[in-house]
Amino acid sequence: MKKTDLAKYDAKKLMNQAGPRTKSFGAAGATPLDRREQRERERALGLVPFAVKLNSDLVKQLQDLAKERGVEMNQLVADVLQKGLAG
């Protein structure tokens, strides 16, 4: 990779865009959404980012429960919060 190509790649990473793609890599797979597109889709679904700091033991319990139920962590936390707030 040339020095100018590396600089372009770094600039694209900073701009949150995908890096260089060759024909052998990524051609067969789906292109991932960039973060801006992902945020717009989530916003359209009514989702809001909500960061909290939890005890590591509690996080481990949540991860185990999500794995056991076969659901994503976001869905599990939403279910647990809804049940907790309901009663």
Summary of the structure (lengths in Angstrom):
residues: 87
radius of gyration: 19.1
end to end distance: 59.7
largest distance: 61.6
contacts: 142
relative contact order: 0.06
helix: 57%
strand: 0%
